[in-house]
Amino acid sequence: MKFSDIAGHKDTIQALRSMADSGKIPHAILLSGVSGIGKFRLARAFSQYVHCSNRQEGDSCGKCPSCLQHGKHNNPDLHFVFPVVKRDGAQLSNDYIDQWKEMIDKWSYMPPEKWNDIIQAGNSQPAIFVTESEDIISRASLSAFQENFKIFLVWLPEKLRPEAANKLLKIIEEPFDDTLFILVSNDDSRLLPTIFSRTQRFIMRPLDHAEISAHLRSHTGVDRQLADAASRIAEGSMAKAEELALHPDEIMEFASLFKETMRMAYALNAQSLKKISETVAAMGREKIIRFLSYCSRMTRENFIYNMAMPQISLMTPDEEQFSRRFAPFIHEGNVEGMADELARASGDIERNANAKIVLFDLMLLLSQWVRTQKPATLPL
């Protein structure tokens, strides 16, 4: 991964490049921001740049032995740390290294839900356990194998269990001279404050539409129309844009379920709503949460659609076709109530509540809200 492969984030790239060129690299760096904007790709590009023996024009060469090893994810001085689930004695990142290589090759913008699918997490919450921190300390105590720096690239450090975070803090507080930690976080507010305070932090912003569209066209080969549509809907996330442009199956599945849910909710068809809730419940927790997030987005977009301002619409043509007839049923009298119920259900599912019960209850509540009459406009 080279800096030239990164969409956007020019200021952060320049700051990291300057650090490496000056030789003044802090022992702990935190790249933080919302999911899917390229933080992990940038961490990989910076790691390769640090290790590259033949930097050229502000980028790694891509051809020296170190760069070639980075390309194959087997540089002996680059250590990946990431959340896993305990299964059959496996509890370290290295126990999942084959799945990890599959993840970063296929889903380089690192949507967490894809990682959960790859490791078949099911209802388990992946985490970084204390045994991982012990393994990091052990590896950090050894000399670098061939590079000037041993780099520990920690994806989602907010998933550190408390005992793991406290143990890792010790080595971040008193690091070895040849050790660099790069933490890549989707939610740095959940980091141990003492770890947070000992990092040099870079806040990375969502990408703009033009950056996403240009990257999709140049790196994936999709046409301009699809790239532009995906970039508008993605809300600054390249991961979402790639999902829409290259893997639309789940979005189409969610769209179909959302349409059927709203139709049956308005018709007060409890039997059909029960069947839909059972279908969704069978998806597993993480996919259920993604579906509820999709429903929240569509509720919001249908409310906005009534404003007749297409420039702020974030829907696919298929979604917009449905919304032409459905949008009038989402208004100031029910939009907040529907959004609250969807958020509440998502929170309950995340806390391992019974999915069938939560979802059927949600469907019945949505049927009440979607049938709520629009408030009469008061005369001035």
Number of C-alpha atoms within 10 A of each C-alpha: 20 21 23 13 12 17 20 21 19 10 11 15 20 12 11 18 19 14 14 16 13 8 10 9 16 16 21 21 21 24 23 22 19 17 22 25 30 27 29 25 22 25 25 22 22 22 26 28 28 25 25 22 17 16 17 11 7 15 19 25 18 21 14 15 14 24 25 17 17 23 17 10 18 13 21 15 24 23 19 17 22 24 26 24 22 17 9 6 8 12 20 22 21 17 14 16 15 10 15 20 15 13 20 15 14 11 17 18 22 22 18 18 13 15 21 20 14 13 15 11 19 15 14 14 15 20 21 28 23 20 14 23 24 14 14 18 17 10 15 21 13 12 16 17 12 12 18 14 21 26 26 21 22 22 22 22 26 22 21 24 17 15 14 18 22 16 18 20 18 13 17 19 14 9 17 16 12 16 22 22 21 26 26 27 24 19 15 21 11 13 18 17 10 13 18 18 11 16 19 15 16 17 14 17 16 19 20 17 22 15 15 27 24 16 21 25 16 10 9 13 12 17 13 13 11 17 25 20 19 27 29 22 19 23 17 22 26 30 20 21 28 23 18 22 20 16 12 12 11 14 16 14 11 20 19 12 18 19 17 15 22 19 17 20 22 17 14 18 15 15 10 17 25 19 13 20 22 16 13 22 20 12 14 15 24 21 20 21 22 16 22 22 17 17 23 19 16 21 23 19 20 27 20 18 22 17 11 9 9 12 7 13 16 23 21 15 10 10 17 19 11 13 22 12 10 18 20 13 22 26 20 12 16 22 19 15 16 23 19 13 18 24 17 15 21 24 13 16 23 16 11 11 14 12 23 19 13 17 26 20 16 19 25 17 16 24 22 15 21 24 15 16 13 14 10 7 6 5 4 3
